[in-house]
């Protein structure tokens, strides 16, 4: 059981926006600006798409953005495209010399 | 081009040991901290271990602490994971990953380059 909670699935139509929440606690998500997000297509390695809560690595589409409020971080995918259909994982430093991944969210493009 | 290639996976009996490796190329390996992350069949990602760029500090997930050892050979651009007392629940694809910026500790853990993974199956 992950300490970071994500919905198992979210869906949206092409062009819409979807938001994936990642809920932690004051000991992890709420304490540090240290949440990251990874995209993983089936059979492939994960890809970093957001770090430091809101920053995007070079080369990552600006349709991906991150935010945080209290103990919940969120990944927002705007202008949903077919290629965004994938699994998404949040990750946080938990302050006890440890990292924690969320359980993952499957995004379906309708 | 930055590249990570894992090797050494396979089928191993419960209670036995296995060492997997990760060969790095295309970047100054000795200046980047590295990590191992695993993914059990049909499951999500699970952080396994972190090692500082100079090998000075290592951290482990509770699930593997005392059984697994992460190490590195900066002279040969190699990362290792020695796995002892293996259990069925250790069955997974194991990925090595590079940390985003140089000279970072665990609190700056972001993994920007990943290998393709090596599969470890623990079964009798």
Interface residues (C-beta under 8 A of the other chain):
Chain A: X2 X32 X34 X36 X38 X40 X45 X46 X47 X48 X51 X52 X57 X87 X89 X91 X93 X97 X98 X99 X100 X101 X102 X103 X104
Chain B: X37 X44 X45 X46 X47 X50 X59 X61 X62 X95 X100 X106 X107 X108 X109 X110 X111 X112 X114 X115 X116 X117
